[in-house]
Amino acid sequence: MSQFIYGIDFGTTNSALVILDTKTNNVVKLFTTPSLLFFPETKSAREEITFSIGNEAIERYVENRRRGRFMKSIKKVLPNKSFIDTVIGYKRYKAEDLVSLILIHLKKQADEFLGENVTTAVIGRPVVFDENSEKDALAQERLSKAARIAGFTDFYFQMEPIGAAFTYERQIKKEELVLVADFGGGTSDFSLMRLNPEAVNQADRGADMIAQGGIYIGGDSFDSDIMWHKGTGHFGRGVKEEITPGKLIDLPLSYFQNICSWEKMNFLDTLRMRTNISKSYGFTGKNPKVKNLLTLIEDNLGYVLFKQIEKSKMDLTYNDETSFEFNQNEIDFKESITIDDFGQEVINKNLDKIEEYLMAFLEKYQISQEDIDVIFMTGGTSMVRPLKNIFTRRFGEHKIKSGDNFNSVAMGLAYSYKVVSAQA
């Protein structure tokens, strides 16, 4: 049996694989990639289906002038019962098929680095893929199938915030009661653990894992909030159409709900929906904002638009004001966003839900805020300032710690190998 195992964090936005040497319990190498897929258009059934992953997917997408299937946030498809498969070219891809392509990509890099085929892995999963238990089980089943397709014969699942906790444990000097808050693209996960630097190599850590929970809100939710408050008005929200002479009605709400998330935007890119939007364009007297909506869908500009949204969100990590602007294919607008607007108006409802969940989580397990020694915040979304302010206000700035926001989970998953394998 190989002395190496992999820790794999398949994320909504980015994915990472860590190689762990089980003899020394040290990380050997880290590989990362954006969780993106691009399939160029195929012109006939005889043409071979090709695809690109990660940064290369972005490059091919641009080179092909956005013609083809570009996929992001694939992790969010895992608990979706209505998603059976999707046809790309002449081939049907199930959710596990799409996920496996990214896992295979990471595994191939690691295997080539080691010069051997490693078939053992600890794979991360959020505390909740979905708050519906049936959908949550479906998501893990699909992730299991993806792991097998990728070539893993022995694999274990570990909660992602527990993985982050095992990474943080290697930084401390004394025992601490730690609340790990892992904020990703799709979920906000919490784990309360008693950590001790003298316990890092112990296999039995069951008594130290006190509580865990999560809510289905993450960075993608904040992106959707920005689009709703600052973007949809430029694509027809608020515009009325006159289907019956003399009677003005609002455009269908579904138009704007669907353009507020990347995965839902694909539902608009059908002949039926394009036809409906074209009719609405006529019924609004050819309103230029509705023309923007048509252009957004017909020219496949969703990814470009959401990159601008993400840029605006990240700008507010360091700046008190930024702009959300878009200038592509005759769509041209610019919206100012201040840090106060962002926290108090744009994402405030989702912030309130996260805070309410956190307080209920602590109350459920009868943990007082004073008892917690450290709040370890990780994940890319943890850098959102209004979110961090909740924890500063609740627990005090002196208790807030952070680490590698993008790789803490993957490293901790690998470190937890002895624990999960002992439990199996």
N, C-alpha and C positions, 0 to 999 in steps of 0.2 A: 504494500500500500504506500502511496506517495506521502511524503512528509509535509506536503503543501495542501492547503485548502483555500477556497475563495470566499470572501465576503462580498455579497452583491447587493447594492442598493439600486433597485430599479425605480427611478423616480419619475414624477410627472414631467418635470422640466429637464433634469439631467440624470444620468445613470453613472454609477461607479462600481468598479471591481477592485478589490484589494487582495493581494497574495499574502497569505500568512504562512510562515514556517512554524509548524506545530512543535518542532523540537526545541526551538528557541523562544517561541511565542512572540516573535517580532514580525512586523510588517516588512515585506521585501520590496513590493512595488505597488503602485496605484495607477489604474487606468480609468479615464473618464470620457464621457461623450454626451452631447445633448441628445435627449430622447426624441429624435426626429427621424422620419422616413420619407423618402421621395421616390416615386415610381414615375418615370417618364411615360408619355403617351405611347401606346402601341398601335400601329396602323393595321395590323392583321393578326389573325390567330397563329400564324406561322412565326411571327416575330417573337424572339425571346424576351421574357419579362426581366428587366433589370431593376435594381434599386440602389439607393445610396443611403448612408446612415450618418447622423450627427452633422458636423460642420460641412462635410462633403454633400449632404442632402441639400443644405442651403445653397451651396455653389451650383449644383446641378439644376436646382429649381430656378435660379436666376438665369443660368445659361440657356435653359429651355423656355425662357420667357413665360414662366409660370404655367406651362402646359404639362399636365400630368396630375398625379395625386400626391399632395404634400400632407403629412400627418404629424401632429404634435399632440401632447397630452394623452397619449395612448393608454396610459395607466388608468385614466378615468373611464375607459370603455370596459374594463374588467368586470365591474359589478352590474353592468347594463344588460338586463335580461332580454331586452328587445333587440340587442345587437347579436344577430346570429352569425353573419359573415358579411363581407363586402367583396364585390367583384372588381378586380383590377386586371385590366387587359382581358384575358380569357380564363383567369384563375380566381377561385374563391379563397379568401383568407379569413379564417376565424380570428378571434381576439388573441388566442394563444399563439397563432402563427405569426402575427405581427410582433408580439412581444418577444418571441423567440429569436427574431432576426436581430434585435438589439443584444440579447443575451449571447447569441452565437458570435456576434462581432466582438464583444468584450472578451469572451472566453478564448477566441482565436488569438487575440493579442497576448493574453496572459500565457496560454499554452506555448506560443512561439517564443516568448521570453524565457520560459523555463525549459523548453525543449522536451516537454512531456504532456500527456493528456491527463489533466486533472478532472476528476468526476465528482468531487465532493465540494459542497458549498453550503454556506449559511446565507439564506436569502431574506432580505427584509420585507416586512409588510407593515402598513399602518395599523394602528390600533383598530381603526374602523375604515374599511374600504367603503362601506356604506352603513348607515344606521339601521337598515333592514337586515336582519340576521341571515335571511335566505340569500340576499344579494351579496352579502359579505362572504358567505361560504362559497358562492359561485366564483367570486373574484379569486379566492385562494386556490380553488380547483383549477381555474384557467391558468394561474401563475405556475401551478405545479406542472401542468401539461407543457407549458412553455419551457420550463426547466428541463423536462425530459427530452423534448425536441432538441434543445440546445446541447444535449449530451451529458447531463448530470444524472448519475444513477443513485447517488446518496446525497440528499439535501435536506436541510432543516430550515424551518421558518423561525424568525425572531422578530419581535416587535421593534420597529425602527427607533423609538425613543429609548428603549433599553440598550440598543446598540450604541446610541449616542452617550448613554450613561457609562458604559464600559470604556469608552474613549476618555471621557472626563476623569474617570477614576484614576487613570495613569498620571494625572496632573496634580493630584492632591497629596497632602502630607499627613492628614489625620482623618478620622472617621467623620462623615458628614451625611445629614439627611438632605437629599437633593431632589428637587422637582425639575425633571428634564422637560423642556417645552420645545418640541420639534415642529417647526412650521415649514411645510413644503408647498408645492404648487396646488395640491388637491386637498390636503387635510391638515388639521392642527392636532397633534398628538401629545399626550402627557404621560409621564411615568414618574412615580415617586419611589425612590430607592435609597436604601442605606448603603453608602459606598465607603470602602476602606482600602487604602493602598496595600494593606497586608493580605487582602483577599483576592487580588487580581488573578491569581493562578488557581483558585479553588474551583472545583467542578460543581459543588452544590451551593447555589446562591438563592435557593427558593425563599429562605427566610428574609432575605434582604429586599425582595421585590414586593413592595407594600401595596401598590395600586397602579392601575393604568387605565387610560380612557382617551377619547378623542372625539372630534367633531368634524363634519365634512365641509370645512371651510378652509381655504388656503389662498395662496398668491393668485391663482387663476380667478378666484372670487373677487379679489380686489381689482384685477384687470377688467372684469365684467362690470364692476361698479363704475370705473372710470369711463368705460364705453357708454354705459347707460346715461350718466349725468353729463358727460362732456362731449360725447360723440354722436349719440342717436339723433339729436336735434338737427345735425347736418345731413342726416339720411332720411328725413321725413317725419320723425316723431313730432306730433303737434300739427302736422298738415292734415287737412280734411279733403275728402274726395266726394264728388257728386255723381253717384251711380244712378240715383233717381232724381230727375230734374227738380230743383228747388229744395232738395234735402241733403244737407252736408253731414257726413259722418267721419269719424276718425279712421285713419288707415288701420288695418289689422295689427293688433298688438304683437302677434306672432312674428311679424317682420323684424321688430326691434328686439324682442326677446332672443331671437335666433342669432342676430349679429352681435350679441353681447358675449358670446362664447365661441371659441374656435371650433369646437366639435359640433355645436348646433348650427353654425353657419353653413356647414355642408348640406344641411337639410333644405336650404334655400336654393341650392344649385341643382335644381331639377327643372325639367321642361315645364311642369305644371306651375311651380312657384315663379319661375321667370316670366311665364305668361301672365300670371296674376299680378305681378309687380308691374309689368308692362301696361296692363289694363289700368292699374291704379295711377300710373304716370299720366295716362290719357285723361282719367276722371278727375285729376287734380289740375287740369289745364297745363299739363307738362311742367309741373313744378320742378325747378332745378335740383331741389334736395332729394326728390324721388328719383331723379335721373342719377344722382350720386349713388343711391342704393342699387339701381340697376347696374351701374358701372362697377361697383364694388363686387357684385356677384358674378357678372359676366366676364370681368377681367381677372377674376380670381385674386383679388387684392387683400384677402383676409390676413394672410401671414404678415404682409408688409405693414398693414394697419396695426396689428397687435404688437409688432416689434416697437412701433412708436409709442404705444400705450405702456409697454414694459419700460421703455427708456424714460418716460415721464415719471413712472413710479420709482425707478431707481434714482433719478435726479433728486427726488424729494428725500432721499436718504441723507444727503449732505447739504441740500439747498432748501431755503424757505419758500422758494417760488420757482416754478418751471412752466413750460408750455407743452400742451399736447397739440402738435401740428401735423398736418398731412397734406401732401401735394403730389398727387399721382393721377395721371390719366384724366385731367380736368376736374378732379376732386381737390378742392383747395380750402382749408380752414385752419384756424389757429385759436386755441382756447388756453387761457391762463389758469393755472392751478396753484394755490398757495398751500402751505403745509397745514394751515388752519382749516381751509376748505376741504382738504383731503381727509383729515381726521374727523371733522365735525359734520360734514355733509355728504361726502362721496362714499366713504367706506364705513361710516358710523354704525349702520345697522349690523353689519357683519362683525365689527369690533364688539358691539354690545352682546352679540350672541356668543362670541368666544369668551368674553369676561363672565357672562352668566353661566356658561358651561363650567368654566374653571372654578368658580365659587361653589357651584353645586357638586363638583367633583371632590373638592376638599371637604365639604360638609358631609358627603356620603361616606367618606372614609374617616370622618372625625379627626381631621388634621387641621390644627390651627396655623394661621400664617406665621405666627411667632416661632413655631416648632421647626420650620424649614430653615436650614442653614444657607442653602444656595439655590438660586434659580439658574439652571444651565440652559441657555437659549441657543438653538441651532437651527439649521435650515435656511435657505435663501430668503424666505419671507420674514425671518426673524429680524431682518434689517429695517423693516418698515417702522418708522419712528412712532407713529401713533399706537401701534401694537406694542412696541417695547415700553411705551409710556404707561400702559396698563400695569405692567409688572413693576415698574419703578414706583408708581403710586401705591400699589398694594403691598409691596414687600420691602421697598427701600432700595436705592441705587447701589448700596454697598453689597447687596446680596446677588446682584445680577452678574453672571459670568457668561462668556461665550468662547467658542473655539473655532475650528475650521467649519464654517457654515455649510460647506458643500460636500465635505468628505468625512465628517465625524461619524456619521451613521455607518458608512461602509467599513471603516476601520473597526468600529465597535462590534459590528456583526461578525467580523473575522475573529476578534478577541473573544467573543462569546461562544466559540466553537465547543470548548470543553463543557460548557454549561448545557447547551442544547443537545449535544451528543450523549451526555450522561443522562439526560431526561428521556431520551428516545427509548 
